[in-house]
Amino acid sequence: MQQFDDEDMESFKSELELFDKGLHHIMEISGFLLMNMGEAISVAVENTLLSMYAQPLFDITKCEDYELVDSVCMLCDCMEYGSDNLFNNVMPQAGPKFVEMMRYKAPDADGLNFDLL
């Protein structure tokens, strides 16, 4: 059985980075579509993309900051530009998650990390 060494880990991380870059671009495009088509695209975004971007927020301790930022951006776009129904589905969970993330890895004396948001 072959061991997974540091070189393998670096290769894995670079492959993952390429995949994550694609997810970042999808988030940006979705935000643009929501901003310009709001109501018309909200159902499609909710049914196909929302759960994928919400998933990292279930356990923020296992995510990289850039993954959390993409998730937060998607949720913000949904609430700002999406339909009322999309807003009502996202909003109740978004506030507590945003506060949780600000407290996560808190670098200052107040216990908040505003850099993440």
Protein Blocks (a to p, Z undefined) as FASTA:
>chain_A
ZZddfklmmmmmmmmmmmmmmmmmmmmmmmmmmmmnmmmmmmmmmmmmmmmmmmmmmmmm
lpcfklmmmmmmmmmmmmmmmcfklmmmmmmmmmmmmmmmmmgopabfnopafklZZ
